[in-house]
């Protein structure tokens, strides 16, 4: 493992001559992992089922997500999808990592980087953390590392984050990461039997370099 915690990751190579299309660096999704001061971000394994279910079945955790609490079957289907992820090449591809405490080895949450638009080097970050570990700054620590990876190693130009306006904690975290609110869509999503609104935050590679 390198001092910064990345395992065999390609450096961004999207710097090109004026007028040339941007290009993202290849990513070996199977081998992506990171280490921060207090956390390990790693690929999911089949052993993560129980911890994932315990987190996603909490009403408090999914309160502002589009879906409701998970059933065991829903958790298994989601875990199977995560285990099958092998590429970050096409629009919609994802890198979803389990987040665990270094000291205890406890599963504390998960974080995702989505390739929204390859041709324009656009990505999206998302995160869900177990309510038992809220207030510890783990979300910021993990998200900062993933955004850094997206900009400096993949070569993304812009990364967004979305959340329900009622989710003050997520909105605050996105702002703390240096993201600017670019939109407030009012009642644009039908979820859980009601119209819900959405905030969209974003940060560009040039802005991240200044942080």
N, C-alpha and C positions, 0 to 999 in steps of 0.2 A: 504494500500500500504506500502511496506517495505521501509526503508530509501534509498535503492538503486533504488527503483522505479519498481521492478518486482512484479507482482501479482501471487501468488501461483504457482511458477515454481519449477520444480524438480531440485535438485543438480546433477551434473554429477557423474556417478558411473562407469566409464569405466576403473578405475584403477583395474588391476587384476593380478593374478599370472603370472609369465613368461610362455609363450606358450599358455595362454588362449586367446580366441578371444576377441577383444574389444567390449564393449556394450554401446549403447547410452541410455540416460535417456529418459523416456517418456515426451512428451510435450502436455499440454492442449492448443492446438492452439487457441481455441475460447477465452481463457482468457489471452493470451499473450499481455502485454502492458508494456511500459517503460516510464520513465520520466528522462529527463536530465536537465541541468541548464536552457536551453531556450526552450526546445521542449517537446512535448508529442508524443509518438509513439503508435499507437492504431490500432485496427482492423477496416477495412473499414465498412461503413454503406451505406445504400441506399441514404442517404443525400449527399454523396460525389460525386455524378455523375457529377454535373456541374463543380466542381473544378477539377476533374480528366479530364474531357473533355477539359477544358480550357488549362490545362497543356499539355496534349498529342496531342492536335491539333496544337500546335506551331511548326513551321518548325525548329526553332532554338533548341528546346528541343529534337526533334527526329533526328536531323541532323546526328548523328553518331550511331543511333540505327538501328537494322535490318529492322524495319518496318517504313512506312511513317507516316505522320500526321493522327490522328484518325478521322473517321467520327463519328457522334452521335451513330450509330449502333455498331461500333467497341468498342466504350467506354462502352456502356451498356453491351455488351457481356463480356468484360474484367472485369467489375465491378461485374457481376453475378458470374463469376468464383471465384473472391476474396471472395465474400460473402459465397460461398459454401465450402471454404476450412475448413477442420475439422481435418486433421491428418498430422503428420510429422513422418511417419513410413516407407514409401517405397521410393525407388529411384525416384526422380522427384517431390516429395512432396515439397511444398513451404509454407513459412510464409511471407506474404506480408502485410506490415503495412503502414498506412497513417501517414505522419509526419506533425504536426501542431505547430505553434508558441504558446507558453504558454500565452503570454501577449495579443495577438490579436485573437487567435483561428483560424488564417488563415491557410489553407491547403498550405503547401510549397513543398511537394513532396511525394515520396513513396520509400520504401526500401524493399528488398527481401532477404531472406535466403533460399537457395535451398539445399535439401539433394541429393547430386550427387551420392554417393556410401555409402550406409549404412554399408556394410560389412567391409569397410575400414575407416569408420568415416570421410568421405570427404564431405565438404560443399562448397557452392559458395555464394558470396554476390554480390548484384547489387543495383543500385540506380538511380533514376531520380528525378530531382528537377526543379521546375518552374524557368524559366529564370529570373523572377522578383526578385528572392531571391538568385541568384548566388552571390558569393563573400562574404557571411556572415559567412562561416564556418559551415553551417548547415549539409552539407554532412558528414564532418568529425565527428561532434558531434553525429549524428545519427548512422553512420556506426560503430563507436567505441563501442557504446553500444550494437549493434547487434552482433558484433564479440565477444565481451566479453561474451554475453549470449550463443553464439554457443560453445565457448570453456569451460566456467566455469559451465554452467548449463546443456547443452545437452551432452557435452563430445566429441565434434568433435576433431579430431586429426589435421586436415588441412583444411584451407579455402582458396579458390582461388577467384580472381576477374579478369574479362576480359574487354577489351575495344579496340576500334579502335585506332591505333597509332596516328591518327590525332586529337584525343580527348585528348589534353594536360591536360585539367582540371581533367578528370577522372584518367588519368595515374598519375598525381601528387598527387591526393587524395589517391590512392592506395599505393603509396610510403610513403606518410605521415603516413598512418596507420601501417607502418612497414612491408609492403609486399615487397617481392623481385621479380623482373622480372625473370621468368623462361623460357619464350619462346616468340618468335616473329614469328608467322606464316604468311607467305607472300602470299597474294591473295588466302586465303583458304576458303573464304565465298563469294558466289554470292548474292549481296543484292542491291536493288534499281537500277538494270540495270548495275552493274559493279562488278568487282572482288575487294573485300576489304580484308585488312589484320587484324591481331588480336594480341594483346599483352596479355600474361597470367601472372598474378602475384599470389603469394601465401605466406601464413604464417602458421607456425605450432604452436600448442599449447605451446610448450616449448619456442618458440621465443616470443610469446605474453606475457608469464609470465615474461619475462625479460624486457619488455618495461616499 
